[in-house]
Amino acid sequence: MTVFAEIVIPGPWWNKLTYLSQIELVEGIRVEVPVGRTRRFGFVSRVHRDEGSLEFNLSRLKSVNYIVDQYPPLSPDLWKLSDWIGRVYLCGQGEALSVVCPAPLLKGTPIESVSHAGSTSNYHYDLNTIFVADDRTRYNRYIEAIANNSGSSLIIFPEQEQVKQFFSVLPDSIKNNTLLWPSTGGVKLWKVWNLVRKGFNGLVLGGQSAAFVPLQQLTLIIVEEESSGAYVQQRFPFLNVKSALAKRAELCGSKLILGGRLPSSRVYLNKQMTCKDKPSSSRTFFVDMNAALSSHLQGVIHPFRISETALRETIKTIRGNKVVIWILDRKGYVGEVACEECGRTIECGKCGGIYNWDNRSGNLKCSLCGAEIAFQVECPYCRGSLMVGKRPGIDALSEIANEILISDKPMVQWHADFPKKIGESRKILECLNKGGLVIGSRLALSLCDKLPVGSIIWIDADSEARKPFYNSSFKAFSMIWESCWRGISYEDRSVIIQSRIPGIGWQMGVSAGWDYFWRRELAERKELQLPPFCYLIQIDFPGRCMKEEITSALLKEEINVMDPGEGENDHFRIWVSVEKLNVLMSALDPFFNISRSSRGFPSIRIWSD
């Protein structure tokens, strides 16, 4: 009997290819098929037995080379989840499968046949929330939920160190049946993936990559710090792992717990919760930067401002053999480079982030994507020759700290670029055990889990909120909120917030609670029609012609298109704002056919929360 199979070939295209088969095929299994002059492995998406339902010339159809699997390698929930990701994140099921599946599976590596008859798919799930500032209290409630769960459990964390921390507090009765999901790929991940697929029934702990662990009878999913931006993947497809897990809970009929120190905008909007945790006024201090001491740097317009309060608290804490963290979320010597003639800041042509200047290499480095370019001798916008730094960065702050602080305690940096090796990290932690000063980015907050941090000082609390993104205020607020509660001995920790408008605007939420912050923030976003009230879509193109072609198609469908113009290095981008994705998906569908591979495909990023 001849059947006609629609095959999903992993790749950036959205359409499926149809092939002939003389053997009955099952949805979800892998097959090898000819694609052009090559052979590729794909997944059976749908099987037709009536050729009348097909709309093309059957004589041109090629046949399936061979069948890899007896049973589908993915459970029904993961298979349906890949289809959902492809539609919601406008990347196609093929690209979604490249995220859901380990690499050997996509390459056709044979695996042991396992039936997934026990998997559920009743499209109902139980949603609970646990938003408590104290880590120990929150972890204990997670442990209670895991202990009461009869099936398999999955809990994911935004940081790998938090996985280890949670594992260390598990009771032996749970720890003995717990699997730590590998943080990297390779042979180890493939081995563990197969182990779980064969019937592991227990608890899996891991980072974002654990979201697609092939657990059978998955009845509990916990997402810790669900508002963290770390759950949004930084490479294509830019899916939100948290949202994918919520959909997986629905497909499995699992209990879903979203937790953390504060909720995301969408969760707060849907649940309208009340914040019960507020930091005491005796340990949170707002300081006016305008009245602080100034330290000028050559070639930099804006000086550093360090208040007497910050200096006094730093000296007092260090003398008490505790750690002080100075946080400035600007790496390099200068965190922003601009043209003195036209005033424009130099932005990354790939992602729109701001370049900082690294005095070690002499290059400009994007603060978001890490792209590095040579220092710009002239302005790319007006061709002016006077390039200046606007805001000093961490390296400059370290120089100033060395000049104004006299102490025998260690002074170190801690951010994404340093320390680079595990050995270096251990040495730094050892030397800080009896106090010292850490100068770093937000990543330095992780030290609160390991060291006695007595003070956290935000050198420029406004810097994150100044960034040109719709959620900049939330990022700034969440960082300061985290510094009030994270880690050991937070009750005795002082948090000093240096600002040009201290205690005003979004900063009021630090004292009043995250429910106050969200009420104010969501009122502004609703008026401006920003997420979560709509989808904000960023579309990048490989060339000008494709940008013009797709923009024209979207405008015909009356879709709101915003064109920022051509960026650096002839970078082509548009922004789209829609309330529903189906119209946009229909308009874009013709441009993601495999026949257009030689022209390349747009890269789409969706902002929804």
JOTA-V50713 format. One record per residue. SS is DSSP state (H for helix, E for strand, L for the rest). Layout:
SS  SS
This chain:
L  L  E  E  E  E  E  E  E  L  L  L  L  L  L  L  E  E  E  E  E  L  L  L  L  L  L  L  L  E  E  E  E  E  E  L  L  E  E  E  E  E  E  E  E  E  E  E  L  L  H  H  H  L  L  L  L  H  H  H  L  L  E  E  E  E  E  L  L  L  L  L  L  L  L  H  H  H  H  H  H  H  H  H  H  H  H  H  L  L  L  H  H  H  H  H  H  H  H  H  L  L  H  H  H  H  L  L  L  L  L  L  L  L  L  L  L  L  L  L  L  L  L  L  L  E  E  E  E  E  E  L  L  L  H  H  H  H  H  H  H  H  H  H  H  H  H  L  L  L  L  E  E  E  E  E  L  L  L  H  H  H  H  H  H  H  H  H  L  L  L  H  H  H  H  L  L  E  E  E  L  L  L  L  L  L  H  H  H  H  H  H  H  H  H  H  H  L  L  L  L  L  E  E  E  E  L  H  H  H  H  H  L  L  L  L  L  E  E  E  E  E  E  L  L  L  L  L  H  H  H  E  L  L  L  L  L  L  L  E  H  H  H  H  H  H  H  H  H  H  H  H  L  L  E  E  E  E  E  E  L  L  L  L  H  H  H  H  H  H  H  L  L  L  L  L  L  L  L  L  L  L  L  E  E  E  E  E  H  H  H  L  E  E  E  L  L  L  L  E  L  L  L  E  E  E  L  H  H  H  H  H  H  H  H  H  H  H  H  L  L  L  E  E  E  E  E  L  L  L  L  L  L  E  E  E  E  E  E  L  L  L  L  L  E  L  E  L  L  L  L  L  L  E  E  E  E  L  L  L  L  L  E  E  E  E  L  L  L  L  L  E  E  E  L  L  L  L  L  L  L  L  L  L  L  L  E  E  E  E  E  E  L  H  H  H  H  H  H  H  H  H  H  H  L  L  L  L  L  E  E  E  E  E  E  L  L  E  L  L  L  H  H  H  H  H  H  H  H  H  H  L  L  L  L  E  E  E  E  E  L  H  H  H  H  H  H  H  H  L  L  L  E  E  E  E  E  E  L  L  L  H  H  H  H  L  L  L  L  L  L  H  H  H  H  H  H  H  H  H  H  H  H  H  H  L  L  L  L  H  H  H  L  E  E  E  E  E  E  L  L  L  L  L  H  H  H  H  H  H  H  H  L  H  H  H  H  H  H  H  H  H  H  H  H  H  H  H  L  L  L  L  L  L  E  E  E  E  E  E  E  L  L  H  H  H  H  H  H  H  H  H  H  H  H  H  L  L  L  E  E  E  L  L  L  L  E  H  H  H  E  E  E  E  E  E  E  E  L  L  L  H  H  H  H  H  H  H  H  H  H  H  L  H  H  H  H  H  H  L  L  L  E  E  E  E  E  L  L
